[in-house]
Amino acid sequence: MTSPLAYFLLSAGLLLLAMGIVRFSSFYADLVRHAHVCYLPLDGLRGFLALGVFFITQSFFISFT
């Protein structure tokens, strides 16, 4: 799983999953509707950072085993 293509495909898939959850779940739709606007970009960047850490760690485990 060292291909950058896997990162972009997984990111796109998780984004679509999140959009589906927000669209069909009334609980999360209410949370997003009432969320303060300035926190949304920061939370999105945290998600991309978490995915980056996951893929970097995965590539280190593959290369050292």
PDB file of N, H, CA, C and O in Angstrom:
ATOM      1  N   MET A   1       0.830  -1.179   0.000  1.00  0.00           N
ATOM      2  CA  MET A   1       0.000   0.000   0.000  1.00  0.00           C
ATOM      3  C   MET A   1       0.877   1.246   0.000  1.00  0.00           C
ATOM      4  O   MET A   1       0.599   2.193   0.736  1.00  0.00           O
ATOM      5  N   THR A   2       1.891   1.260  -0.782  1.00  0.00           N
ATOM      6  H   THR A   2       2.117   0.491  -1.380  1.00  0.00           H
ATOM      7  CA  THR A   2       2.780   2.414  -0.837  1.00  0.00           C
ATOM      8  C   THR A   2       2.449   3.339  -2.002  1.00  0.00           C
ATOM      9  O   THR A   2       3.115   4.356  -2.196  1.00  0.00           O
ATOM     10  N   SER A   3       1.442   2.998  -2.765  1.00  0.00           N
ATOM     11  H   SER A   3       0.901   2.172  -2.608  1.00  0.00           H
ATOM     12  CA  SER A   3       1.073   3.821  -3.917  1.00  0.00           C
ATOM     13  C   SER A   3       0.316   5.071  -3.471  1.00  0.00           C
ATOM     14  O   SER A   3      -0.578   4.979  -2.630  1.00  0.00           O
ATOM     15  N   PRO A   4       0.657   6.232  -4.018  1.00  0.00           N
ATOM     16  CA  PRO A   4      -0.103   7.441  -3.694  1.00  0.00           C
ATOM     17  C   PRO A   4      -1.551   7.370  -4.188  1.00  0.00           C
ATOM     18  O   PRO A   4      -2.426   8.059  -3.664  1.00  0.00           O
ATOM     19  N   LEU A   5      -1.793   6.546  -5.185  1.00  0.00           N
ATOM     20  H   LEU A   5      -1.083   5.986  -5.611  1.00  0.00           H
ATOM     21  CA  LEU A   5      -3.146   6.397  -5.705  1.00  0.00           C
ATOM     22  C   LEU A   5      -4.081   5.848  -4.625  1.00  0.00           C
ATOM     23  O   LEU A   5      -5.242   6.249  -4.548  1.00  0.00           O
ATOM     24  N   ALA A   6      -3.585   4.941  -3.799  1.00  0.00           N
ATOM     25  H   ALA A   6      -2.642   4.615  -3.861  1.00  0.00           H
ATOM     26  CA  ALA A   6      -4.403   4.385  -2.714  1.00  0.00           C
ATOM     27  C   ALA A   6      -4.817   5.480  -1.737  1.00  0.00           C
ATOM     28  O   ALA A   6      -5.946   5.478  -1.247  1.00  0.00           O
ATOM     29  N   TYR A   7      -3.924   6.400  -1.455  1.00  0.00           N
ATOM     30  H   TYR A   7      -3.007   6.401  -1.853  1.00  0.00           H
ATOM     31  CA  TYR A   7      -4.250   7.519  -0.549  1.00  0.00           C
ATOM     32  C   TYR A   7      -5.392   8.346  -1.102  1.00  0.00           C
ATOM     33  O   TYR A   7      -6.340   8.654  -0.380  1.00  0.00           O
ATOM     34  N   PHE A   8      -5.317   8.709  -2.367  1.00  0.00           N
ATOM     35  H   PHE A   8      -4.547   8.459  -2.954  1.00  0.00           H
ATOM     36  CA  PHE A   8      -6.344   9.557  -2.954  1.00  0.00           C
ATOM     37  C   PHE A   8      -7.672   8.813  -3.096  1.00  0.00           C
ATOM     38  O   PHE A   8      -8.732   9.407  -2.897  1.00  0.00           O
ATOM     39  N   LEU A   9      -7.630   7.533  -3.435  1.00  0.00           N
ATOM     40  H   LEU A   9      -6.769   7.051  -3.597  1.00  0.00           H
ATOM     41  CA  LEU A   9      -8.867   6.756  -3.539  1.00  0.00           C
ATOM     42  C   LEU A   9      -9.527   6.586  -2.177  1.00  0.00           C
ATOM     43  O   LEU A   9     -10.745   6.719  -2.057  1.00  0.00           O
ATOM     44  N   LEU A  10      -8.735   6.295  -1.153  1.00  0.00           N
ATOM     45  H   LEU A  10      -7.746   6.187  -1.250  1.00  0.00           H
ATOM     46  CA  LEU A  10      -9.293   6.146   0.186  1.00  0.00           C
ATOM     47  C   LEU A  10      -9.828   7.475   0.701  1.00  0.00           C
ATOM     48  O   LEU A  10     -10.877   7.503   1.345  1.00  0.00           O
ATOM     49  N   SER A  11      -9.135   8.568   0.434  1.00  0.00           N
ATOM     50  H   SER A  11      -8.283   8.545  -0.089  1.00  0.00           H
ATOM     51  CA  SER A  11      -9.610   9.891   0.854  1.00  0.00           C
ATOM     52  C   SER A  11     -10.940  10.221   0.186  1.00  0.00           C
ATOM     53  O   SER A  11     -11.862  10.710   0.839  1.00  0.00           O
ATOM     54  N   ALA A  12     -11.036   9.957  -1.102  1.00  0.00           N
ATOM     55  H   ALA A  12     -10.287   9.561  -1.632  1.00  0.00           H
ATOM     56  CA  ALA A  12     -12.278  10.236  -1.822  1.00  0.00           C
ATOM     57  C   ALA A  12     -13.410   9.341  -1.312  1.00  0.00           C
ATOM     58  O   ALA A  12     -14.544   9.797  -1.162  1.00  0.00           O
ATOM     59  N   GLY A  13     -13.106   8.087  -1.050  1.00  0.00           N
ATOM     60  H   GLY A  13     -12.185   7.717  -1.172  1.00  0.00           H
ATOM     61  CA  GLY A  13     -14.122   7.176  -0.527  1.00  0.00           C
ATOM     62  C   GLY A  13     -14.615   7.588   0.846  1.00  0.00           C
ATOM     63  O   GLY A  13     -15.815   7.537   1.116  1.00  0.00           O
ATOM     64  N   LEU A  14     -13.700   7.998   1.720  1.00  0.00           N
ATOM     65  H   LEU A  14     -12.725   8.040   1.500  1.00  0.00           H
ATOM     66  CA  LEU A  14     -14.103   8.436   3.049  1.00  0.00           C
ATOM     67  C   LEU A  14     -14.890   9.741   2.996  1.00  0.00           C
ATOM     68  O   LEU A  14     -15.810   9.946   3.788  1.00  0.00           O
ATOM     69  N   LEU A  15     -14.535  10.614   2.073  1.00  0.00           N
ATOM     70  H   LEU A  15     -13.788  10.447   1.429  1.00  0.00           H
ATOM     71  CA  LEU A  15     -15.285  11.859   1.906  1.00  0.00           C
ATOM     72  C   LEU A  15     -16.710  11.568   1.441  1.00  0.00           C
ATOM     73  O   LEU A  15     -17.661  12.171   1.939  1.00  0.00           O
ATOM     74  N   LEU A  16     -16.860  10.650   0.493  1.00  0.00           N
ATOM     75  H   LEU A  16     -16.087  10.161   0.089  1.00  0.00           H
ATOM     76  CA  LEU A  16     -18.197  10.282   0.032  1.00  0.00           C
ATOM     77  C   LEU A  16     -18.997   9.601   1.134  1.00  0.00           C
ATOM     78  O   LEU A  16     -20.202   9.827   1.249  1.00  0.00           O
ATOM     79  N   LEU A  17     -18.348   8.775   1.941  1.00  0.00           N
ATOM     80  H   LEU A  17     -17.369   8.592   1.847  1.00  0.00           H
ATOM     81  CA  LEU A  17     -19.019   8.133   3.068  1.00  0.00           C
ATOM     82  C   LEU A  17     -19.512   9.178   4.065  1.00  0.00           C
ATOM     83  O   LEU A  17     -20.643   9.099   4.546  1.00  0.00           O
ATOM     84  N   ALA A  18     -18.666  10.149   4.370  1.00  0.00           N
ATOM     85  H   ALA A  18     -17.748  10.213   3.980  1.00  0.00           H
ATOM     86  CA  ALA A  18     -19.055  11.209   5.313  1.00  0.00           C
ATOM     87  C   ALA A  18     -20.215  12.033   4.752  1.00  0.00           C
ATOM     88  O   ALA A  18     -21.133  12.396   5.488  1.00  0.00           O
ATOM     89  N   MET A  19     -20.173  12.323   3.470  1.00  0.00           N
ATOM     90  H   MET A  19     -19.428  12.028   2.872  1.00  0.00           H
ATOM     91  CA  MET A  19     -21.272  13.078   2.866  1.00  0.00           C
ATOM     92  C   MET A  19     -22.580  12.289   2.929  1.00  0.00           C
ATOM     93  O   MET A  19     -23.641  12.861   3.174  1.00  0.00           O
ATOM     94  N   GLY A  20     -22.502  10.987   2.710  1.00  0.00           N
ATOM     95  H   GLY A  20     -21.639  10.522   2.512  1.00  0.00           H
ATOM     96  CA  GLY A  20     -23.696  10.145   2.800  1.00  0.00           C
ATOM     97  C   GLY A  20     -24.242  10.073   4.214  1.00  0.00           C
ATOM     98  O   GLY A  20     -25.456  10.102   4.416  1.00  0.00           O
ATOM     99  N   ILE A  21     -23.353   9.979   5.194  1.00  0.00           N
ATOM    100  H   ILE A  21     -22.367   9.955   5.030  1.00  0.00           H
ATOM    101  CA  ILE A  21     -23.799   9.934   6.588  1.00  0.00           C
ATOM    102  C   ILE A  21     -24.487  11.234   6.968  1.00  0.00           C
ATOM    103  O   ILE A  21     -25.531  11.217   7.619  1.00  0.00           O
ATOM    104  N   VAL A  22     -23.912  12.359   6.569  1.00  0.00           N
ATOM    105  H   VAL A  22     -23.063  12.373   6.041  1.00  0.00           H
ATOM    106  CA  VAL A  22     -24.520  13.658   6.902  1.00  0.00           C
ATOM    107  C   VAL A  22     -25.860  13.821   6.193  1.00  0.00           C
ATOM    108  O   VAL A  22     -26.795  14.387   6.760  1.00  0.00           O
ATOM    109  N   ARG A  23     -25.960  13.336   4.974  1.00  0.00           N
ATOM    110  H   ARG A  23     -25.200  12.877   4.514  1.00  0.00           H
ATOM    111  CA  ARG A  23     -27.191  13.511   4.220  1.00  0.00           C
ATOM    112  C   ARG A  23     -28.335  12.657   4.773  1.00  0.00           C
ATOM    113  O   ARG A  23     -29.476  13.117   4.816  1.00  0.00           O
ATOM    114  N   PHE A  24     -28.047  11.421   5.197  1.00  0.00           N
ATOM    115  H   PHE A  24     -27.120  11.048   5.162  1.00  0.00           H
ATOM    116  CA  PHE A  24     -29.121  10.507   5.583  1.00  0.00           C
ATOM    117  C   PHE A  24     -29.315  10.369   7.087  1.00  0.00           C
ATOM    118  O   PHE A  24     -30.260   9.705   7.511  1.00  0.00           O
ATOM    119  N   SER A  25     -28.476  10.956   7.894  1.00  0.00           N
ATOM    120  H   SER A  25     -27.707  11.496   7.549  1.00  0.00           H
ATOM    121  CA  SER A  25     -28.622  10.887   9.342  1.00  0.00           C
ATOM    122  C   SER A  25     -29.081  12.245   9.862  1.00  0.00           C
ATOM    123  O   SER A  25     -28.389  13.250   9.699  1.00  0.00           O
ATOM    124  N   SER A  26     -30.244  12.262  10.482  1.00  0.00           N
ATOM    125  H   SER A  26     -30.806  11.446  10.614  1.00  0.00           H
ATOM    126  CA  SER A  26     -30.765  13.538  10.978  1.00  0.00           C
ATOM    127  C   SER A  26     -29.916  14.077  12.127  1.00  0.00           C
ATOM    128  O   SER A  26     -29.807  15.292  12.295  1.00  0.00           O
ATOM    129  N   PHE A  27     -29.313  13.191  12.919  1.00  0.00           N
ATOM    130  H   PHE A  27     -29.401  12.204  12.783  1.00  0.00           H
ATOM    131  CA  PHE A  27     -28.465  13.622  14.030  1.00  0.00           C
ATOM    132  C   PHE A  27     -27.260  14.415  13.527  1.00  0.00           C
ATOM    133  O   PHE A  27     -27.005  15.523  13.998  1.00  0.00           O
ATOM    134  N   TYR A  28     -26.529  13.855  12.580  1.00  0.00           N
ATOM    135  H   TYR A  28     -26.737  12.955  12.198  1.00  0.00           H
ATOM    136  CA  TYR A  28     -25.344  14.534  12.067  1.00  0.00           C
ATOM    137  C   TYR A  28     -25.697  15.733  11.193  1.00  0.00           C
ATOM    138  O   TYR A  28     -24.951  16.712  11.156  1.00  0.00           O
ATOM    139  N   ALA A  29     -26.823  15.667  10.492  1.00  0.00           N
ATOM    140  H   ALA A  29     -27.429  14.872  10.522  1.00  0.00           H
ATOM    141  CA  ALA A  29     -27.250  16.811   9.686  1.00  0.00           C
ATOM    142  C   ALA A  29     -27.526  18.016  10.578  1.00  0.00           C
ATOM    143  O   ALA A  29     -27.176  19.142  10.223  1.00  0.00           O
ATOM    144  N   ASP A  30     -28.153  17.789  11.740  1.00  0.00           N
ATOM    145  H   ASP A  30     -28.437  16.875  12.028  1.00  0.00           H
ATOM    146  CA  ASP A  30     -28.397  18.897  12.680  1.00  0.00           C
ATOM    147  C   ASP A  30     -27.085  19.438  13.235  1.00  0.00           C
ATOM    148  O   ASP A  30     -26.934  20.649  13.396  1.00  0.00           O
ATOM    149  N   LEU A  31     -26.141  18.557  13.527  1.00  0.00           N
ATOM    150  H   LEU A  31     -26.263  17.573  13.396  1.00  0.00           H
ATOM    151  CA  LEU A  31     -24.853  19.023  14.040  1.00  0.00           C
ATOM    152  C   LEU A  31     -24.112  19.890  13.020  1.00  0.00           C
ATOM    153  O   LEU A  31     -23.546  20.925  13.373  1.00  0.00           O
ATOM    154  N   VAL A  32     -24.119  19.468  11.773  1.00  0.00           N
ATOM    155  H   VAL A  32     -24.579  18.628  11.487  1.00  0.00           H
ATOM    156  CA  VAL A  32     -23.418  20.223  10.731  1.00  0.00           C
ATOM    157  C   VAL A  32     -24.128  21.544  10.472  1.00  0.00           C
ATOM    158  O   VAL A  32     -23.477  22.563  10.241  1.00  0.00           O
ATOM    159  N   ARG A  33     -25.444  21.533  10.509  1.00  0.00           N
ATOM    160  H   ARG A  33     -25.972  20.705  10.696  1.00  0.00           H
ATOM    161  CA  ARG A  33     -26.202  22.751  10.249  1.00  0.00           C
ATOM    162  C   ARG A  33     -25.951  23.811  11.325  1.00  0.00           C
ATOM    163  O   ARG A  33     -25.911  25.004  11.025  1.00  0.00           O
ATOM    164  N   HIS A  34     -25.780  23.375  12.576  1.00  0.00           N
ATOM    165  H   HIS A  34     -25.812  22.405  12.820  1.00  0.00           H
ATOM    166  CA  HIS A  34     -25.591  24.315  13.676  1.00  0.00           C
ATOM    167  C   HIS A  34     -24.119  24.509  14.047  1.00  0.00           C
ATOM    168  O   HIS A  34     -23.813  25.190  15.026  1.00  0.00           O
ATOM    169  N   ALA A  35     -23.221  23.921  13.283  1.00  0.00           N
ATOM    170  H   ALA A  35     -23.470  23.368  12.489  1.00  0.00           H
ATOM    171  CA  ALA A  35     -21.788  24.039  13.596  1.00  0.00           C
ATOM    172  C   ALA A  35     -21.305  25.456  13.297  1.00  0.00           C
ATOM    173  O   ALA A  35     -21.804  26.131  12.397  1.00  0.00           O
ATOM    174  N   HIS A  36     -20.336  25.873  14.066  1.00  0.00           N
ATOM    175  H   HIS A  36     -19.930  25.324  14.797  1.00  0.00           H
ATOM    176  CA  HIS A  36     -19.719  27.179  13.835  1.00  0.00           C
ATOM    177  C   HIS A  36     -18.826  27.062  12.601  1.00  0.00           C
ATOM    178  O   HIS A  36     -18.084  26.087  12.473  1.00  0.00           O
ATOM    179  N   VAL A  37     -18.881  28.012  11.714  1.00  0.00           N
ATOM    180  H   VAL A  37     -19.484  28.804  11.819  1.00  0.00           H
ATOM    181  CA  VAL A  37     -18.226  27.919  10.410  1.00  0.00           C
ATOM    182  C   VAL A  37     -16.704  27.843  10.516  1.00  0.00           C
ATOM    183  O   VAL A  37     -16.078  27.158   9.707  1.00  0.00           O
ATOM    184  N   CYS A  38     -16.097  28.512  11.472  1.00  0.00           N
ATOM    185  H   CYS A  38     -16.605  29.068  12.129  1.00  0.00           H
ATOM    186  CA  CYS A  38     -14.631  28.583  11.479  1.00  0.00           C
ATOM    187  C   CYS A  38     -13.986  27.263  11.889  1.00  0.00           C
ATOM    188  O   CYS A  38     -12.788  27.098  11.657  1.00  0.00           O
ATOM    189  N   TYR A  39     -14.703  26.319  12.480  1.00  0.00           N
ATOM    190  H   TYR A  39     -15.676  26.453  12.669  1.00  0.00           H
ATOM    191  CA  TYR A  39     -14.106  25.050  12.885  1.00  0.00           C
ATOM    192  C   TYR A  39     -14.121  23.997  11.781  1.00  0.00           C
ATOM    193  O   TYR A  39     -13.364  23.029  11.851  1.00  0.00           O
ATOM    194  N   LEU A  40     -14.952  24.161  10.779  1.00  0.00           N
ATOM    195  H   LEU A  40     -15.566  24.947  10.722  1.00  0.00           H
ATOM    196  CA  LEU A  40     -15.072  23.138   9.755  1.00  0.00           C
ATOM    197  C   LEU A  40     -13.784  22.923   8.956  1.00  0.00           C
ATOM    198  O   LEU A  40     -13.402  21.767   8.771  1.00  0.00           O
ATOM    199  N   PRO A  41     -13.089  23.959   8.470  1.00  0.00           N
ATOM    200  CA  PRO A  41     -11.846  23.702   7.743  1.00  0.00           C
ATOM    201  C   PRO A  41     -10.766  23.056   8.617  1.00  0.00           C
ATOM    202  O   PRO A  41     -10.000  22.216   8.143  1.00  0.00           O
ATOM    203  N   LEU A  42     -10.708  23.446   9.882  1.00  0.00           N
ATOM    204  H   LEU A  42     -11.330  24.127  10.267  1.00  0.00           H
ATOM    205  CA  LEU A  42      -9.707  22.872  10.777  1.00  0.00           C
ATOM    206  C   LEU A  42      -9.949  21.384  10.977  1.00  0.00           C
ATOM    207  O   LEU A  42      -9.003  20.598  10.967  1.00  0.00           O
ATOM    208  N   ASP A  43     -11.199  20.990  11.157  1.00  0.00           N
ATOM    209  H   ASP A  43     -11.968  21.629  11.165  1.00  0.00           H
ATOM    210  CA  ASP A  43     -11.509  19.575  11.325  1.00  0.00           C
ATOM    211  C   ASP A  43     -11.195  18.787  10.063  1.00  0.00           C
ATOM    212  O   ASP A  43     -10.751  17.642  10.142  1.00  0.00           O
ATOM    213  N   GLY A  44     -11.422  19.388   8.899  1.00  0.00           N
ATOM    214  H   GLY A  44     -11.783  20.319   8.835  1.00  0.00           H
ATOM    215  CA  GLY A  44     -11.088  18.714   7.651  1.00  0.00           C
ATOM    216  C   GLY A  44      -9.588  18.500   7.513  1.00  0.00           C
ATOM    217  O   GLY A  44      -9.148  17.454   7.037  1.00  0.00           O
ATOM    218  N   LEU A  45      -8.806  19.483   7.926  1.00  0.00           N
ATOM    219  H   LEU A  45      -9.163  20.333   8.312  1.00  0.00           H
ATOM    220  CA  LEU A  45      -7.354  19.334   7.867  1.00  0.00           C
ATOM    221  C   LEU A  45      -6.864  18.272   8.842  1.00  0.00           C
ATOM    222  O   LEU A  45      -5.904  17.558   8.553  1.00  0.00           O
ATOM    223  N   ARG A  46      -7.516  18.165   9.992  1.00  0.00           N
ATOM    224  H   ARG A  46      -8.296  18.745  10.227  1.00  0.00           H
ATOM    225  CA  ARG A  46      -7.145  17.106  10.942  1.00  0.00           C
ATOM    226  C   ARG A  46      -7.374  15.726  10.339  1.00  0.00           C
ATOM    227  O   ARG A  46      -6.586  14.806  10.561  1.00  0.00           O
ATOM    228  N   GLY A  47      -8.444  15.587   9.584  1.00  0.00           N
ATOM    229  H   GLY A  47      -9.083  16.334   9.404  1.00  0.00           H
ATOM    230  CA  GLY A  47      -8.721  14.305   8.939  1.00  0.00           C
ATOM    231  C   GLY A  47      -7.662  13.948   7.908  1.00  0.00           C
ATOM    232  O   GLY A  47      -7.213  12.804   7.842  1.00  0.00           O
ATOM    233  N   PHE A  48      -7.264  14.929   7.100  1.00  0.00           N
ATOM    234  H   PHE A  48      -7.629  15.859   7.154  1.00  0.00           H
ATOM    235  CA  PHE A  48      -6.228  14.664   6.105  1.00  0.00           C
ATOM    236  C   PHE A  48      -4.882  14.383   6.776  1.00  0.00           C
ATOM    237  O   PHE A  48      -4.108  13.558   6.291  1.00  0.00           O
ATOM    238  N   LEU A  49      -4.603  15.059   7.881  1.00  0.00           N
ATOM    239  H   LEU A  49      -5.232  15.729   8.275  1.00  0.00           H
ATOM    240  CA  LEU A  49      -3.381  14.780   8.630  1.00  0.00           C
ATOM    241  C   LEU A  49      -3.397  13.360   9.179  1.00  0.00           C
ATOM    242  O   LEU A  49      -2.381  12.666   9.139  1.00  0.00           O
ATOM    243  N   ALA A  50      -4.539  12.928   9.690  1.00  0.00           N
ATOM    244  H   ALA A  50      -5.364  13.492   9.722  1.00  0.00           H
ATOM    245  CA  ALA A  50      -4.645  11.563  10.215  1.00  0.00           C
ATOM    246  C   ALA A  50      -4.446  10.539   9.103  1.00  0.00           C
ATOM    247  O   ALA A  50      -3.783   9.524   9.314  1.00  0.00           O
ATOM    248  N   LEU A  51      -5.007  10.787   7.929  1.00  0.00           N
ATOM    249  H   LEU A  51      -5.546  11.612   7.757  1.00  0.00           H
ATOM    250  CA  LEU A  51      -4.792   9.867   6.807  1.00  0.00           C
ATOM    251  C   LEU A  51      -3.331   9.857   6.377  1.00  0.00           C
ATOM    252  O   LEU A  51      -2.786   8.803   6.046  1.00  0.00           O
ATOM    253  N   GLY A  52      -2.697  11.024   6.381  1.00  0.00           N
ATOM    254  H   GLY A  52      -3.139  11.879   6.650  1.00  0.00           H
ATOM    255  CA  GLY A  52      -1.275  11.084   6.026  1.00  0.00           C
ATOM    256  C   GLY A  52      -0.416  10.302   6.998  1.00  0.00           C
ATOM    257  O   GLY A  52       0.492   9.580   6.586  1.00  0.00           O
ATOM    258  N   VAL A  53      -0.692  10.438   8.282  1.00  0.00           N
ATOM    259  H   VAL A  53      -1.430  11.025   8.617  1.00  0.00           H
ATOM    260  CA  VAL A  53       0.057   9.678   9.286  1.00  0.00           C
ATOM    261  C   VAL A  53      -0.167   8.182   9.098  1.00  0.00           C
ATOM    262  O   VAL A  53       0.773   7.395   9.207  1.00  0.00           O
ATOM    263  N   PHE A  54      -1.397   7.791   8.819  1.00  0.00           N
ATOM    264  H   PHE A  54      -2.161   8.431   8.731  1.00  0.00           H
ATOM    265  CA  PHE A  54      -1.695   6.381   8.591  1.00  0.00           C
ATOM    266  C   PHE A  54      -0.884   5.828   7.426  1.00  0.00           C
ATOM    267  O   PHE A  54      -0.290   4.757   7.546  1.00  0.00           O
ATOM    268  N   PHE A  55      -0.849   6.536   6.303  1.00  0.00           N
ATOM    269  H   PHE A  55      -1.332   7.406   6.205  1.00  0.00           H
ATOM    270  CA  PHE A  55      -0.137   6.023   5.135  1.00  0.00           C
ATOM    271  C   PHE A  55       1.375   6.055   5.314  1.00  0.00           C
ATOM    272  O   PHE A  55       2.065   5.156   4.834  1.00  0.00           O
ATOM    273  N   ILE A  56       1.898   7.056   5.987  1.00  0.00           N
ATOM    274  H   ILE A  56       1.337   7.786   6.378  1.00  0.00           H
ATOM    275  CA  ILE A  56       3.338   7.094   6.238  1.00  0.00           C
ATOM    276  C   ILE A  56       3.741   5.937   7.147  1.00  0.00           C
ATOM    277  O   ILE A  56       4.738   5.263   6.892  1.00  0.00           O
ATOM    278  N   THR A  57       2.966   5.706   8.210  1.00  0.00           N
ATOM    279  H   THR A  57       2.155   6.253   8.417  1.00  0.00           H
ATOM    280  CA  THR A  57       3.254   4.601   9.120  1.00  0.00           C
ATOM    281  C   THR A  57       3.145   3.267   8.399  1.00  0.00           C
ATOM    282  O   THR A  57       3.973   2.379   8.602  1.00  0.00           O
ATOM    283  N   GLN A  58       2.131   3.123   7.561  1.00  0.00           N
ATOM    284  H   GLN A  58       1.458   3.844   7.396  1.00  0.00           H
ATOM    285  CA  GLN A  58       1.955   1.888   6.800  1.00  0.00           C
ATOM    286  C   GLN A  58       3.143   1.654   5.870  1.00  0.00           C
ATOM    287  O   GLN A  58       3.606   0.520   5.745  1.00  0.00           O
ATOM    288  N   SER A  59       3.638   2.686   5.225  1.00  0.00           N
ATOM    289  H   SER A  59       3.261   3.607   5.326  1.00  0.00           H
ATOM    290  CA  SER A  59       4.767   2.496   4.303  1.00  0.00           C
ATOM    291  C   SER A  59       6.040   2.148   5.071  1.00  0.00           C
ATOM    292  O   SER A  59       6.866   1.386   4.568  1.00  0.00           O
ATOM    293  N   PHE A  60       6.220   2.693   6.288  1.00  0.00           N
ATOM    294  H   PHE A  60       5.549   3.312   6.697  1.00  0.00           H
ATOM    295  CA  PHE A  60       7.385   2.311   7.096  1.00  0.00           C
ATOM    296  C   PHE A  60       7.313   0.864   7.528  1.00  0.00           C
ATOM    297  O   PHE A  60       8.324   0.162   7.511  1.00  0.00           O
ATOM    298  N   PHE A  61       6.134   0.405   7.917  1.00  0.00           N
ATOM    299  H   PHE A  61       5.313   0.975   7.931  1.00  0.00           H
ATOM    300  CA  PHE A  61       5.986  -0.995   8.328  1.00  0.00           C
ATOM    301  C   PHE A  61       6.255  -1.934   7.178  1.00  0.00           C
ATOM    302  O   PHE A  61       6.856  -2.990   7.372  1.00  0.00           O
ATOM    303  N   ILE A  62       5.822  -1.574   5.980  1.00  0.00           N
ATOM    304  H   ILE A  62       5.333  -0.716   5.822  1.00  0.00           H
ATOM    305  CA  ILE A  62       6.043  -2.432   4.812  1.00  0.00           C
ATOM    306  C   ILE A  62       7.537  -2.462   4.449  1.00  0.00           C
ATOM    307  O   ILE A  62       8.067  -3.517   4.101  1.00  0.00           O
ATOM    308  N   SER A  63       8.205  -1.323   4.529  1.00  0.00           N
ATOM    309  H   SER A  63       7.775  -0.466   4.812  1.00  0.00           H
ATOM    310  CA  SER A  63       9.606  -1.273   4.102  1.00  0.00           C
ATOM    311  C   SER A  63      10.552  -1.911   5.118  1.00  0.00           C
ATOM    312  O   SER A  63      11.643  -2.337   4.739  1.00  0.00           O
ATOM    313  N   PHE A  64      10.170  -1.992   6.404  1.00  0.00           N
ATOM    314  H   PHE A  64       9.284  -1.646   6.712  1.00  0.00           H
ATOM    315  CA  PHE A  64      11.050  -2.563   7.414  1.00  0.00           C
ATOM    316  C   PHE A  64      10.788  -4.027   7.702  1.00  0.00           C
ATOM    317  O   PHE A  64      11.539  -4.647   8.456  1.00  0.00           O
ATOM    318  N   THR A  65       9.731  -4.600   7.116  1.00  0.00           N
ATOM    319  H   THR A  65       9.121  -4.096   6.505  1.00  0.00           H
ATOM    320  CA  THR A  65       9.459  -6.022   7.363  1.00  0.00           C
ATOM    321  C   THR A  65       9.883  -6.877   6.213  1.00  0.00           C
ATOM    322  O   THR A  65       9.725  -8.097   6.259  1.00  0.00           O
TER     323      THR A  65
END
